[in-house]
Amino acid sequence: GADISADYTFSNPLGPAGFTGRVGMKESHLSMSGVLGHGAAIVGVFTEFDAEAGTLTEPALLARYTGSSYSLAVQGKAGGGNARITFEQRITASISAAAGLFCTGSGSLLKGNAVTFAVQNVFDG
């Protein structure tokens, strides 16, 4: 089958805001996504409709904010399953630290969830 897609982008020439939307069709699957940005923040959503089965996938959500020396990102499913939160902080020009939390939505803190910590040092030369 042929792939068909259409994109729409709007950006505000007077300020740091914009929107990008996409609709695509591949065989019997219709995919739809949208990302809205303003300044250092973005929010997005994605879902897909299967015309043969008559089902809509659970929408995936994303939000991100980038500050002067840090970033915070959250992503997951609209129903609460498989959520991920990541915070990254630049300590110096070459050292950054990150912490993340991944939750499966299983209802138990000890089952399928993870916490990660990382420190990165970039060497020039």
C-alpha positions in Angstrom: 0.0 0.0 0.0 1.0 3.6 -0.5 2.1 5.9 2.3 0.3 9.2 2.5 1.2 11.9 5.0 0.6 15.6 5.6 2.5 18.0 7.8 1.4 21.4 9.1 3.8 23.8 10.9 2.9 27.1 12.4 5.6 29.4 14.0 5.0 32.7 15.5 7.5 35.3 14.0 6.8 37.6 17.0 7.8 35.1 19.7 9.2 31.7 20.6 6.0 29.7 19.9 5.1 27.1 17.3 3.1 24.0 16.5 3.8 21.0 14.2 1.1 18.5 13.4 1.4 15.4 11.3 -1.2 13.0 10.0 -0.1 9.9 8.1 -1.7 6.8 6.5 0.1 3.5 5.9 -2.1 0.6 4.9 -4.9 0.6 7.4 -3.1 2.6 10.1 -3.8 6.3 10.5 -1.1 8.0 12.7 -1.6 11.5 14.3 0.9 13.6 16.2 1.2 17.1 17.4 4.0 19.1 19.1 3.5 22.5 20.7 6.5 24.6 21.7 6.8 27.8 23.5 10.1 29.2 24.6 12.1 26.5 26.3 9.1 24.1 26.7 7.5 21.6 24.4 4.5 19.3 24.8 3.6 16.5 22.4 1.1 13.7 21.8 1.0 10.7 19.4 -1.6 8.1 18.7 -2.5 5.7 15.9 -5.9 4.3 14.7 -6.1 0.9 13.1 -9.0 1.0 10.7 -9.2 -2.8 10.2 -9.4 -3.5 13.9 -11.3 -0.3 14.8 -8.9 0.4 17.7 -7.1 3.5 18.8 -3.7 3.1 20.6 -3.3 4.7 23.9 -1.9 8.1 23.3 1.8 8.7 24.1 2.6 12.0 25.8 5.8 14.0 26.1 6.7 17.2 27.9 10.2 18.8 28.1 11.5 22.0 29.6 15.1 23.1 29.1 16.5 25.7 31.5 19.9 27.5 31.3 21.8 24.6 33.0 19.2 21.9 33.4 16.4 20.0 31.6 13.4 18.1 32.8 11.6 15.6 30.6 8.4 13.5 31.2 7.0 10.9 28.9 4.5 8.2 29.1 1.1 6.8 28.1 -2.1 8.7 28.7 -3.4 5.9 30.9 -0.5 6.1 33.2 1.6 3.1 32.1 5.3 3.2 31.4 6.0 6.7 32.6 9.6 8.1 32.5 10.9 11.2 34.3 14.4 12.4 33.6 16.3 15.4 35.2 19.7 16.5 33.9 21.8 19.2 35.5 25.0 20.7 34.1 27.5 21.1 37.0 30.4 22.6 35.0 31.1 23.0 31.3 32.3 19.4 31.1 30.4 17.6 33.9 26.7 16.9 34.1 24.6 14.6 36.3 21.3 13.0 35.5 18.6 11.1 37.5 15.8 9.1 36.0 12.7 7.2 37.2 10.9 4.6 35.1 7.5 3.3 36.2 5.6 0.5 34.6 2.3 1.3 36.2 2.1 -2.2 37.6 0.7 -1.0 40.9 3.8 -2.1 42.9 6.8 0.0 43.6 9.1 -3.0 43.8 7.9 -4.6 40.5 9.1 -3.3 37.1 10.3 0.1 38.3 13.8 1.5 38.1 15.7 4.5 39.3 18.9 5.5 37.5 21.7 8.0 38.3 24.6 9.0 36.0 27.5 11.4 36.0 29.1 12.4 32.7 32.5 14.0 32.1 33.3 15.2 28.6 37.1 15.3 27.8 38.2 17.6 25.1 41.3 16.8 23.2 
